[in-house]
């Protein structure tokens, strides 16, 4: 009887541990599968505003606040845009002074907690950029998908797709560039976005299901006059573009891909997102396994999981990525470029966090983008 009691106790303990592990894995995987724009990514540490003056802002000194380029600055109820570091401006040793381009919302009082974001503009294309646009609904498999359409003269449309931690406001950084070159642009919101339908499980799937919304956008563009489309995505939006180009029934209308910081190694990205939410390292393997199961992700990397599909890649592709991306490692981007060297151009951007290749060097980015798009016009 005593042995039987011990066996029952041991079994009960094991069941309890297993249940706790499942619960811990589910909790940890939520950090990766339910990203929101108001949650910082791993490269977005909190900073403190120490002072503002005419055209200047003083921030906590860190690797983030010292990055070159142009970034959005967001905090509770505020949004601003900062430019380059002002090396000659006087400042305490533990601070850095940057050019303050504009405050688009709220105020930046001393003590305000903020973080950097690649999302430079807020609002819609008309309010933020003075570009006429139409609010359209793209018929998707889960319901209407909100999008902004910016008209222009070319028959080749560009469909833009944002990624992790941003909204369709993020692609506005390249809208002036694309509009100047007369590309019509469809800036898409997809499942899980504000005003868009949610997936049944309420989770993000790293593009594995979301690409169907991009497929719907391609069909919408063709129905409304596009002779061809260029898919332009950031982060998981870039993953969606790659999957749509490989799998869409109308992929013959896709004439080019622009992939900014594509997520090609799900496990690495899952680990980074969970870590950013302060999930203990001991729980990270559970988080990854739970996330893969809940989101039906194949084990490993996109470049391995759909290698056969990607080997059918037939359109010119520009990848903009860099070695400082801690969310989506750039090694798989290099592998993809090497595998398809006749079609894929890889442009390396240094000192740029995830999905912020434009921000790090807007002029160099747009120069490369222009050279890539010219033959596709």
ZIQUI-V44845 format. One record per residue. N is the residue number from 1. PHI is phi as a letter, one per 20 degrees, with the letter a starting at -180 (none if undefined). OMEGA is omega as a letter, one per 40 degrees, with the letter a starting at -180 (999 if undefined). Layout:
# ZIQUI-V44845
n->[N;N]
phi->[PHI;PHI]
omega->[OMEGA;OMEGA]
This chain:
# ZIQUI-V44845
n->[1;2;3;4;5;6;7;8;9;10;11;12;13;14;15;16;17;18;19;20;21;22;23;24;25;26;27;28;29;30;31;32;33;34;35;36;37;38;39;40;41;42;43;44;45;46;47;48;49;50;51;52;53;54;55;56;57;58;59;60;61;62;63;64;65;66;67;68;69;70;71;72;73;74;75;76;77;78;79;80;81;82;83;84;85;86;87;88;89;90;91;92;93;94;95;96;97;98;99;100;101;102;103;104;105;106;107;108;109;110;111;112;113;114;115;116;117;118;119;120;121;122;123;124;125;126;127;128;129;130;131;132;133;134;135;136;137;138;139;140;141;142;143;144;145;146;147;148;149;150;151;152;153;154;155;156;157;158;159;160;161;162;163;164;165;166;167;168;169;170;171;172;173;174;175;176;177;178;179;180;181;182;183;184;185;186;187;188;189;190;191;192;193;194;195;196;197;198;199;200;201;202;203;204;205;206;207;208;209;210;211;212;213;214;215;216;217;218;219;220;221;222;223;224;225;226;227;228;229;230;231;232;233;234;235;236;237;238;239;240;241;242;243;244;245;246;247;248;249;250;251;252;253;254;255;256;257;258;259;260;261;262;263;264;265;266;267;268;269;270;271;272;273;274;275;276;277;278;279;280;281;282;283;284;285;286;287;288;289;290;291;292;293;294;295;296;297;298;299;300;301;302;303;304;305;306;307;308;309;310;311;312;313;314;315;316;317;318;319;320;321;322;323;324;325;326;327;328;329;330;331;332;333;334;335;336;337;338;339;340;341;342;343;344;345;346;347;348;349;350;351;352;353;354;355;356;357;358;359;360;361;362;363;364;365;366;367;368;369;370;371;372;373;374;375;376;377]
phi->[none;f;f;f;f;f;f;f;f;f;f;f;f;f;f;f;f;f;f;f;f;f;f;f;f;f;f;f;f;g;f;e;e;c;f;c;g;e;d;f;e;g;e;d;f;f;c;d;f;e;a;c;b;f;m;b;b;d;c;g;f;a;f;f;f;e;g;f;o;c;c;f;c;c;b;f;m;c;b;b;c;d;d;f;f;e;f;e;f;f;a;f;f;e;c;c;d;c;f;e;f;a;d;e;b;m;c;d;f;g;n;f;e;c;b;f;b;f;e;e;d;c;n;d;g;f;f;e;c;m;e;f;b;c;f;c;d;e;f;d;f;d;p;f;d;f;b;d;d;d;f;a;e;f;e;e;e;d;d;d;c;f;c;g;m;c;c;f;f;g;f;f;f;d;f;g;f;f;f;f;e;m;e;f;c;d;e;e;e;c;g;n;f;g;m;d;f;e;f;g;e;m;d;e;c;l;n;f;d;f;f;f;f;f;g;f;f;f;f;f;f;f;f;d;o;f;e;b;c;d;e;c;c;d;l;f;f;f;f;g;f;f;f;f;f;e;c;f;f;d;f;f;e;e;d;a;c;c;d;d;l;f;e;d;c;f;f;f;f;g;f;f;f;f;f;f;e;m;f;g;g;f;e;f;g;f;f;f;f;f;f;f;f;f;e;l;e;f;f;n;d;g;f;e;f;c;g;f;f;f;f;e;g;c;d;g;c;d;d;d;b;b;f;e;f;e;e;c;g;e;g;f;f;f;f;f;f;f;f;c;f;f;d;d;d;d;d;e;c;e;l;c;f;g;m;c;f;f;g;f;b;g;f;f;f;f;f;f;f;f;f;f;f;g;f;e;f]
omega->[a;i;i;i;i;a;i;i;i;i;i;i;a;i;i;i;i;i;i;i;i;i;i;i;i;i;a;a;i;a;a;a;i;i;i;i;a;i;a;i;a;a;a;a;i;i;i;i;i;i;i;i;a;i;a;i;i;a;i;i;i;i;a;a;i;a;i;i;a;a;i;i;a;i;a;i;a;i;i;i;i;i;a;i;i;a;a;a;i;a;i;a;a;a;i;i;i;i;i;a;a;i;a;a;i;a;i;i;i;a;i;i;a;i;i;i;i;a;a;a;i;a;i;a;i;a;a;a;a;a;i;i;i;i;a;i;i;i;i;a;i;a;a;i;a;i;i;i;i;a;i;a;a;i;i;i;i;i;a;a;a;a;a;i;i;i;i;i;a;a;i;i;a;a;i;i;a;a;i;i;i;i;i;a;i;a;a;i;a;a;a;i;i;i;i;i;i;i;a;a;i;a;i;a;i;i;a;i;a;a;i;i;i;i;i;i;i;a;i;a;a;i;a;i;i;i;i;i;i;a;a;a;i;i;i;i;i;i;i;a;a;i;i;i;a;a;a;i;i;a;i;i;i;a;a;i;i;a;i;i;a;i;a;i;a;a;i;a;i;a;a;a;i;i;a;i;i;i;a;a;i;a;a;i;i;i;a;i;i;a;i;i;a;a;i;i;i;i;i;a;i;a;i;a;a;a;a;i;a;i;i;i;a;a;i;a;i;i;i;a;a;a;a;i;a;i;i;a;a;i;i;i;i;i;a;i;a;a;a;a;a;a;a;i;i;i;a;i;a;i;i;i;a;i;a;a;i;a;a;a;a;a;i;i;a;i;i;a;i;i;i;a;a;i;a;a;999]
